[in-house]
């Protein structure tokens, strides 16, 4: 299976980078073809431009030369794994910008009836499995009180976009975790990705 692994953390020595590396290594050892995308290393331009927004519904012209390579990688994938930290109860800006710029009409969905008022129909039917691997600074209770937007969004958006229930692997309260618990979560990621 061809697995597209997307990472969004700017620090190469971070725990989140260790999660990304564990996912990529485990998937490769399991025999998958891995297409790893580190958004920060590639200096992905996250800001949706005025021109892109004006042409957002103009399929296929909305696939600009700037995003075309990223669209090709998505369309070539059989599975998707997104590795990211949770910051301020949301995605890092670079990851949100990736979703805004790349998951456009004609790529991740079409509108039935051809205009922006129709029913949304998913397009990325090639992606049969999805997983999110993430770490939170806050604990589970505080995240639950806030509604845990990243988990809710990943699960609902993932289902609506791919018609597949995503796996959601989350380490909460990572700033207060012992080294043993941190390593245990990395081992859990390795196990999950080995069986993905």
C-alpha positions as semicolon CSV with decimal commas, in nm:
position;residue;x (nm);y (nm);z (nm)
1;X;0,000;0,000;0,000
2;X;0,124;0,352;-0,076
3;X;0,101;0,559;0,242
4;X;0,130;0,937;0,235
5;X;0,261;1,057;0,572
6;X;0,228;1,430;0,641
7;X;0,417;1,594;0,926
8;X;0,374;1,942;1,077
9;X;0,629;2,039;1,342
10;X;0,916;2,287;1,293
11;X;1,169;2,133;1,534
12;X;1,372;1,834;1,419
13;X;1,453;1,728;1,776
14;X;1,091;1,740;1,896
15;X;0,894;1,450;2,036
16;X;0,652;1,499;1,749
17;X;0,934;1,447;1,498
18;X;1,016;1,123;1,680
19;X;0,652;1,018;1,627
20;X;0,681;1,101;1,256
21;X;1,004;0,902;1,225
22;X;0,853;0,606;1,409
23;X;0,548;0,608;1,181
24;X;0,754;0,630;0,861
25;X;1,000;0,360;0,972
26;X;0,730;0,121;1,090
27;X;0,524;0,159;0,774
28;X;0,830;0,098;0,556
29;X;0,934;-0,208;0,761
30;X;0,579;-0,343;0,719
31;X;0,632;-0,335;0,343
32;X;0,439;-0,022;0,254
33;X;0,561;0,233;0,003
34;X;0,595;0,553;0,208
35;X;0,567;0,904;0,066
36;X;0,681;1,125;0,356
37;X;0,600;1,496;0,345
38;X;0,744;1,725;0,610
39;X;0,563;2,055;0,559
40;X;0,823;2,262;0,743
41;X;1,122;2,103;0,570
42;X;0,956;2,171;0,235
43;X;0,868;2,524;0,348
44;X;0,509;2,471;0,241
45;X;0,348;2,814;0,178
46;X;0,041;2,786;0,402
47;X;-0,134;3,112;0,317
48;X;-0,428;3,084;0,079
49;X;-0,379;3,363;-0,174
50;X;-0,646;3,605;-0,292
51;X;-0,629;3,453;-0,640
52;X;-0,668;3,101;-0,504
53;X;-0,975;3,200;-0,304
54;X;-1,134;3,378;-0,600
55;X;-1,076;3,071;-0,818
56;X;-1,157;2,818;-0,545
57;X;-1,459;2,667;-0,723
58;X;-1,310;2,687;-1,074
59;X;-1,230;2,317;-1,128
60;X;-0,973;2,221;-1,263
61;X;-0,806;2,565;-1,278
62;X;-0,812;2,582;-0,897
63;X;-0,528;2,328;-0,897
64;X;-0,256;2,587;-0,937
65;X;0,106;2,501;-1,021
66;X;0,193;2,570;-0,656
67;X;-0,035;2,294;-0,522
68;X;-0,034;2,051;-0,816
69;X;0,256;1,839;-0,681
70;X;0,078;1,800;-0,346
71;X;-0,246;1,704;-0,520
72;X;-0,061;1,439;-0,723
73;X;0,081;1,289;-0,404
74;X;-0,266;1,270;-0,246
75;X;-0,417;1,113;-0,554
76;X;-0,139;0,853;-0,568
77;X;-0,193;0,744;-0,206
78;X;-0,385;0,442;-0,080
79;X;-0,364;0,562;0,281
80;X;-0,293;0,884;0,470
81;X;-0,123;0,940;0,806
82;X;-0,107;1,291;0,956
83;X;0,143;1,352;1,237
84;X;0,111;1,684;1,421
85;X;0,106;1,850;1,760
86;X;-0,207;2,013;1,898
87;X;-0,149;2,382;1,958
88;X;-0,419;2,603;2,112
89;X;-0,669;2,321;2,063
90;X;-0,611;2,311;1,690
91;X;-0,380;2,218;1,406
92;X;-0,052;2,401;1,352
93;X;-0,109;2,685;1,105
94;X;0,103;2,519;0,836
95;X;-0,115;2,206;0,846
96;X;-0,439;2,406;0,840
97;X;-0,299;2,600;0,545
98;X;-0,214;2,273;0,369
99;X;-0,574;2,155;0,410
100;X;-0,710;2,494;0,294
101;X;-0,490;2,509;-0,016
102;X;-0,474;2,143;-0,125
103;X;-0,813;1,995;-0,028
104;X;-1,001;2,204;-0,283
105;X;-1,306;2,124;-0,498
106;X;-1,218;1,864;-0,757
107;X;-0,948;1,721;-0,531
108;X;-1,108;1,622;-0,201
109;X;-1,471;1,682;-0,298
110;X;-1,707;1,796;-0,568
111;X;-2,040;1,968;-0,533
112;X;-2,329;1,773;-0,680
113;X;-2,496;1,994;-0,936
114;X;-2,171;2,166;-1,028
115;X;-2,204;2,481;-0,817
116;X;-2,119;2,572;-0,458
117;X;-2,472;2,498;-0,334
118;X;-2,489;2,126;-0,410
119;X;-2,434;1,826;-0,188
120;X;-2,070;1,750;-0,111
121;X;-1,940;1,432;-0,277
122;X;-1,598;1,296;-0,165
123;X;-1,332;1,253;-0,436
124;X;-1,036;1,095;-0,257
125;X;-1,185;0,746;-0,274
126;X;-0,836;0,610;-0,345
127;X;-0,749;0,668;0,023
128;X;-0,888;0,371;0,212
129;X;-0,719;0,417;0,550
130;X;-0,649;0,730;0,754
131;X;-0,469;0,788;1,083
132;X;-0,389;1,094;1,292
133;X;-0,096;1,078;1,534
134;X;-0,078;1,370;1,771
135;X;0,044;1,505;2,102
136;X;-0,126;1,752;2,337
137;X;0,032;1,975;2,599
138;X;-0,298;1,976;2,788
139;X;-0,442;1,681;2,974
140;X;-0,739;1,477;2,856
141;X;-0,988;1,639;3,098
142;X;-0,898;1,994;2,994
143;X;-0,915;1,893;2,629
144;X;-1,254;1,728;2,687
145;X;-1,387;2,043;2,860
146;X;-1,278;2,244;2,554
147;X;-1,456;1,994;2,327
148;X;-1,128;1,842;2,197
149;X;-1,165;2,014;1,858
150;X;-0,870;1,836;1,690
151;X;-1,007;1,490;1,772
152;X;-1,362;1,582;1,676
153;X;-1,252;1,743;1,352
154;X;-1,019;1,458;1,257
155;X;-1,286;1,194;1,317
156;X;-1,579;1,376;1,154
157;X;-1,388;1,539;0,870
158;X;-1,194;1,218;0,811
159;X;-1,513;1,018;0,781
160;X;-1,682;1,275;0,555
161;X;-1,377;1,314;0,330
162;X;-1,256;0,955;0,299
163;X;-1,560;0,749;0,402
164;X;-1,326;0,566;0,636
165;X;-1,317;0,591;1,016
166;X;-0,974;0,735;1,099
167;X;-0,748;0,599;1,371
168;X;-0,670;0,869;1,625
169;X;-0,358;0,812;1,834
170;X;-0,316;1,089;2,089
171;X;-0,080;1,146;2,377
172;X;-0,232;1,395;2,621
173;X;-0,041;1,598;2,883
174;X;0,290;1,520;2,715
175;X;0,473;1,796;2,903
176;X;0,415;1,606;3,226
177;X;0,483;1,256;3,093
178;X;0,771;1,047;3,220
179;X;1,033;0,932;2,967
180;X;0,888;0,582;3,004
181;X;0,540;0,702;2,908
182;X;0,675;0,900;2,612
183;X;0,865;0,596;2,486
184;X;0,557;0,382;2,546
185;X;0,353;0,606;2,319
186;X;0,619;0,587;2,047
187;X;0,606;0,207;2,081
188;X;0,227;0,223;2,046
189;X;0,266;0,425;1,726
190;X;0,516;0,168;1,593
191;X;0,275;-0,115;1,671
192;X;-0,023;0,061;1,511
193;X;0,171;0,155;1,199
194;X;0,318;-0,194;1,165
195;X;-0,037;-0,328;1,143
196;X;-0,179;-0,040;0,937
